[in-house]
């Protein structure tokens, strides 16, 4: 493994950081999350047109840049530093890989170029608070019971004349209220022959209701999506192994999320170090006190270890190896510790609504609710690797 970044990878990071520094400061961030979309469409257009971010990991024949998961993870690290609210996670990390992996030639040709250009955003709709389970990050359900189990609840699919119809509800859909396309997981075939399938639903489909929810982390907008006899198009073919595709997606998504969390943790640590060098107590900067140095040194070690794990996970994902779960667990823990220490070190101002420290803490807590918690990520990774079985022999 060559741990050095290429010139192209360094250029992606530098250009994206410069753009976000100019276009996504604290004021712009707060204004963006208060808009109906939950993000700044002008910033998303700039990310798409100037950097090709939505199509960074899509093949060139579909209008993409043709890079790997590694480059996408590096981009996520920079958006995580700024807590930039954008459809990048929902569109490029969660939805687009499923379209590429399972879509028919016609579906890919119709949708992926629009996604790569930034003209179309997409969201993955998973019933209930089951996103981490669906992506096989915190458990494995071979029957896909999280999608509804073929009974009441979740999203149900039935064949209708000329296609499929969906009925049900999905909560906590990232950017589900603003996405132009929904990739919906649903159960089909009844209880005895139930199976999980993926469907495409366009934003203007009759019977579709989307309501933005109040989320703990306002920089990750979520929606409740309801389907009332909604016409849908099957993604791929009926015999596709959807659960395996979701599990593969889970590992690459975890690598990107880990890099994003590392970027956020690194930034909040930087801000904290800057502050303790300026804030004085007893006639000297509080950063000169040994206790403060030790606490921030511990956070620094955690962030650097998490960065190494995230980079390795992205490198491994680009080669078809699975290392995303443990990396995500380490990165989420590092972000939680860095954000908590940042609030503590900032003193009274760190607890105020006006300061941005609470935004990083909410990102840490919100990501654990969506993709964790940390102990379950680690427990599942240990089960998959048969760690305890080997230890018991």
Phi, psi and omega in degrees: 000126176264112186279356181280144176276149176282167178298324179294318179295319177297323180291322177300313181296314184294314182295318180293321179295319179296317181295315181292328177297324181278326191250353185221057173282181181304320180293315179295324179297312181294323179293323182292318183289342179273354178283160179303324181284336182085004176208169181269109181301327180293322177293319179298320177297318178295318179297325181282314186282321184274327186242348182065030188299317181299329181254021185302318183256016177263149181296153181298324179301339178258017178089004181275180180274334178087018178275182183253185176299330181301312180294322178295321178294321178296322176295319179295327177299320181287319177293330176292324178302319183268357187052036187296117176283118181203165177281013186301311182297310183295320187274302189277332184266320186260318187269309186303318179299328177290320177298320180290321185282322188247340186295150173288170179301320181293319180294318178297314182296328183278329190252317188296319177299324178291323176292316182298327180279348182089358181288334182235128173253155184221161180216146176265118182258114179242130182299141173064188178276057188241021184298316181296324178288318179300324180273006178058038178268325184240007180173170180229123179240095185297340179267354181066035181298337179296339182275356178134343176066016180077004180239196181298145180103162181069211178237127180252141178240138176223148178288141176225169181299118179086005179164217184233156176231141180245146176215130178146202187210144175231126179257162176058042178274113182298122181058025182291338182280339185243349184293143178280344181219135176250131171258109193252129172271131183213156175267141179222157174095004181078180186289316185293323182241034185293146178206155180266131177232162176248140183229154176255128178231125179276155188298333183263016182294133177299139180091356180268128178237130181229127182229125177291135181260157173281116184253153176301317179257103183292342179281354173240082183298139179232157182220154168262125183245126181243138180243123179236088182057053184269132176290134183221156178250129179294130176278120181078225182233160186299330184272002182295144178276088185293320182297321178293321178295320178294322179294319176296319177299321181302321182289316179293322178296321179297322178297317179292319179295323178297316178297320178298316179295323177296318178299317179295317180296319180296320181291317181292329175292318177302313180298322180292317179298318177301320184289316184290342174284339183259323184287129182252145176216131182058035174080014180211154178300139182293339177292348179275349179283139185298321181298319179293318178302316182296318181296316181287330175295320178298318178295318180302317179297318179297318181294317180293322177295319178295323178297316178299317180295320180293317179297319179295319180298319178293317178298317180292320180298324179294343180249013176081012178261154185253118176212013187288320184302305178299323179295319179295320179299315181293321181291319179295322177293319179297319179294318179298316180293318181295319180292318179295318179292326177297315178297317181297316184288333178283350178068218185301323182291334181293341181266359185274155179292331184288332181277149185275358182300324182292336179294322178290321178295320179292326175298317179298313181292319181295320179293325176294323178293323182279318190240002184236217007282178186302316184294329178284325175299316181289321181297318180292320178298321178293322178295316181297322181275359180056040184297311185285331176295316179295322181292332184276351181279000000 
